[in-house]
Amino acid sequence: MSDPLSVSLATTVHDARTARDITINVLAQRSGVSRAMISKIERGEAQPTAVLLGRLAAALGMTLSELIARAEGERRLVRAADQPQWTDPETGYRRRAVSPSAGGPLELVEVELPGNAIVEYPADTYTLVHHQIWVLDGRLDFREGGVVHELAKGDCLQLGPPQPCAYLNPTNKPCRYLVALARRH
């Protein structure tokens, strides 16, 4: 791993796990991520995909945004030029943390999903947050359980009860969307 965020993610996953007094075996069982992969991630020997980070975050009782925000450090104001970006090495999915990472009740994340890409998450990724998706540009098919929502520019979807979900870009052009997350009480 060469970029500072990837190195910091390794430390953040390890610290979040140990702060909760969870062994690697328990985290592997809860997340569905192999013990070997968790060890590699924590040692900084593997760059996790969005799906793996989502599973680990959910198993740690966090959102993906919270996990990445901890890796970036806490801030109340973040200028556009300083908003951290992370790219999934598997799909090219790029996320930009728009919200400051001061632990507020709302998180905004801008995502660019490459053409013909798909990113899938298990239901437990959505148990801790209210989740809305607003398409900024392009087309997004969002699979929520067995239902596919076809979203175009300007469309906004509020997710229902937690189910396995997938973001699919059925076109050759990138799709940009904003994800708004608010903690469930």
C-alpha positions as CSV (number, residue, x, y, z in Angstrom):
1,M,0.0,0.0,0.0
2,S,1.4,3.3,-1.0
3,D,-1.2,6.0,-0.3
4,P,-1.6,7.4,3.3
5,L,-5.3,6.6,3.4
6,S,-4.7,2.9,2.7
7,V,-2.1,2.7,5.4
8,S,-4.4,4.6,7.8
9,L,-7.2,2.2,7.0
10,A,-5.1,-0.7,8.1
11,T,-4.5,0.9,11.5
12,T,-8.1,2.0,11.8
13,V,-9.6,-1.5,11.1
14,H,-7.2,-3.0,13.7
15,D,-7.9,-0.3,16.3
16,A,-11.7,-0.5,15.8
17,R,-11.5,-4.3,16.3
18,T,-9.3,-4.2,19.4
19,A,-11.3,-1.3,20.9
20,R,-14.4,-3.6,20.8
21,D,-12.4,-6.5,22.2
22,I,-13.1,-8.6,19.1
23,T,-10.7,-11.2,17.9
24,I,-9.9,-11.6,14.2
25,N,-11.8,-15.0,14.3
26,V,-14.9,-13.3,15.6
27,L,-14.7,-10.4,13.1
28,A,-14.2,-13.0,10.3
29,Q,-17.3,-14.8,11.5
30,R,-19.4,-11.7,11.8
31,S,-18.3,-10.1,8.5
32,G,-17.9,-13.1,6.2
33,V,-14.3,-11.9,5.4
34,S,-11.7,-14.5,5.8
35,R,-9.3,-14.4,8.8
36,A,-6.3,-14.3,6.4
37,M,-7.7,-11.3,4.5
38,I,-8.4,-9.4,7.7
39,S,-4.9,-10.1,8.9
40,K,-3.5,-8.8,5.5
41,I,-5.7,-5.7,5.7
42,E,-4.6,-4.9,9.3
43,R,-0.9,-5.4,8.4
44,G,-1.3,-3.1,5.3
45,E,-0.5,-6.0,2.9
46,A,-3.8,-5.9,1.0
47,Q,-5.9,-3.0,-0.2
48,P,-9.5,-3.9,0.6
49,T,-12.4,-3.5,-1.8
50,A,-15.5,-1.4,-1.1
51,V,-17.4,-4.7,-0.4
52,L,-14.9,-6.0,2.1
53,L,-14.6,-2.6,3.9
54,G,-18.5,-2.4,4.0
55,R,-18.7,-5.9,5.5
56,L,-15.9,-5.1,8.1
57,A,-17.5,-1.8,9.0
58,A,-20.9,-3.4,9.5
59,A,-19.5,-6.2,11.7
60,L,-17.7,-3.5,13.7
61,G,-21.0,-1.6,14.2
62,M,-19.9,1.3,11.9
63,T,-20.8,2.7,8.5
64,L,-18.2,2.5,5.7
65,S,-18.1,6.4,5.9
66,E,-17.3,6.3,9.6
67,L,-14.5,3.8,9.1
68,I,-12.9,5.9,6.4
69,A,-13.5,9.1,8.3
70,R,-11.6,7.6,11.3
71,A,-8.7,6.8,8.9
72,E,-8.7,10.4,7.7
73,G,-8.9,12.1,11.1
74,E,-11.7,14.2,12.6
75,R,-12.6,17.6,11.0
76,R,-15.6,19.9,11.1
77,L,-14.8,21.8,7.9
78,V,-13.3,20.1,4.8
79,R,-12.7,22.1,1.7
80,A,-13.6,20.6,-1.7
81,A,-9.9,20.2,-2.6
82,D,-9.3,18.4,0.7
83,Q,-12.2,16.0,0.6
84,P,-10.6,12.5,0.7
85,Q,-11.2,10.1,-2.2
86,W,-10.9,6.4,-2.2
87,T,-11.0,4.1,-5.2
88,D,-12.0,0.5,-5.1
89,P,-9.1,-1.5,-6.6
90,E,-11.5,-4.1,-8.0
91,T,-14.2,-2.1,-9.7
92,G,-12.8,1.4,-10.0
93,Y,-15.7,2.7,-7.9
94,R,-14.6,6.1,-6.5
95,R,-16.0,7.6,-3.4
96,R,-15.4,11.1,-2.0
97,A,-16.3,12.0,1.6
98,V,-18.1,15.3,1.2
99,S,-19.1,15.7,4.8
100,P,-16.6,16.7,7.5
101,S,-15.7,13.8,9.6
102,A,-16.6,15.3,13.0
103,G,-19.1,12.5,13.8
104,G,-22.3,14.5,12.9
105,P,-25.7,12.9,12.4
106,L,-25.5,13.1,8.6
107,E,-22.9,11.8,6.2
108,L,-22.8,12.8,2.5
109,V,-20.7,10.7,0.1
110,E,-20.3,11.4,-3.6
111,V,-19.7,8.2,-5.7
112,E,-18.6,7.7,-9.3
113,L,-19.4,4.2,-10.6
114,P,-17.7,3.3,-13.8
115,G,-19.7,2.0,-16.8
116,N,-20.8,-1.6,-16.5
117,A,-19.6,-1.8,-12.9
118,I,-21.5,-3.5,-10.0
119,V,-20.8,-3.1,-6.3
120,E,-22.8,-5.4,-3.9
121,Y,-23.3,-5.2,-0.2
122,P,-24.9,-7.5,2.3
123,A,-28.0,-6.5,4.3
124,D,-26.1,-5.8,7.5
125,T,-24.3,-2.9,5.8
126,Y,-27.6,-1.0,6.0
127,T,-28.8,-1.9,9.5
128,L,-27.3,1.1,11.3
129,V,-28.3,3.9,8.9
130,H,-31.1,5.5,7.0
131,H,-29.9,5.6,3.4
132,Q,-30.8,7.8,0.4
133,I,-29.4,7.9,-3.1
134,W,-29.6,10.9,-5.3
135,V,-28.4,10.5,-8.9
136,L,-26.3,13.5,-10.0
137,D,-25.4,12.3,-13.5
138,G,-25.9,9.2,-15.6
139,R,-28.0,6.1,-14.9
140,L,-28.0,3.8,-11.8
141,D,-29.8,0.6,-11.3
142,F,-30.1,-0.1,-7.6
143,R,-31.0,-3.6,-6.6
144,E,-32.7,-3.8,-3.2
145,G,-33.4,-7.4,-2.3
146,G,-35.4,-8.7,-5.3
147,V,-36.4,-5.2,-6.6
148,V,-34.4,-3.2,-9.1
149,H,-34.9,0.6,-9.0
150,E,-34.0,2.2,-12.3
151,L,-32.7,5.7,-11.4
152,A,-31.9,8.6,-13.8
153,K,-30.4,12.0,-13.2
154,G,-32.3,13.8,-10.5
155,D,-34.0,10.7,-9.1
156,C,-33.8,10.1,-5.4
157,L,-34.4,6.7,-3.6
158,Q,-34.8,6.1,0.1
159,L,-34.0,2.6,1.0
160,G,-36.4,0.4,2.9
161,P,-35.6,-2.2,5.6
162,P,-32.1,-3.7,5.4
163,Q,-31.7,-6.2,2.5
164,P,-28.8,-7.3,0.3
165,C,-28.2,-4.5,-2.2
166,A,-26.2,-3.7,-5.3
167,Y,-25.3,-0.6,-7.2
168,L,-25.2,-1.4,-11.0
169,N,-24.3,0.9,-13.8
170,P,-25.9,-0.6,-16.9
171,T,-24.3,1.9,-19.3
172,N,-20.8,2.4,-20.7
173,K,-20.6,5.9,-19.2
174,P,-19.8,6.7,-15.5
175,C,-22.6,7.4,-13.1
176,R,-22.3,9.9,-10.3
177,Y,-24.6,9.9,-7.3
178,L,-24.8,11.2,-3.8
179,V,-25.4,8.9,-0.8
180,A,-26.9,10.5,2.3
181,L,-26.6,8.5,5.5
182,A,-28.1,9.2,8.9
183,R,-27.7,7.0,11.9
184,R,-30.7,5.0,13.0
185,H,-31.7,5.5,16.6
